[in-house]
Amino acid sequence: MKGDILLQNIQVKGFIPAIAGKNVKEDKKKIKESIETKLGKNIEAVKKRIESKPLSVSVTFYVQKDSTHAKKDTHSLSNVLLAVLSPTMASGKEVEKGLDIIKDDSLIHKTILEKKLVESEKDEGLSFSIYEWAYS
């Protein structure tokens, strides 16, 4: 069950993140920069609002049909986003600072992952929302 909306419909357009290989690090940076740009000065307020709460995360990936991206599994794709939202983003042996929005993955009680097919590569991307998890 979903509780209060903590962060709603953040969109990252124009690419699907690599899940392995040399582009993973760069794609994490692109996602991080896009989220930082969208949240701007509000990022600290978002962190405070989310801190220590049980969470539900909903993610939709928009992938070009009949492409190799359409074959990627949603779990692997979501790991890239969750790494960006965490305190640190690891890519192989390199570790960089994440957004520190979700301080601990154990706070995530539910994930909803969806993949939608789009016609064009320019329409690829992802969107996500974070809710306070409400026990029922």
CORKATA-V874995 format. One line per field, one symbol per residue. ss: DSSP state (2 for helix, 1 for strand, 0 for the rest). Layout:
ss->???
This chain:
ss->0111111111111000000000022222222222222222222222222200001111111111000222200222222222222001111001111000000022211111111111002220111111111000
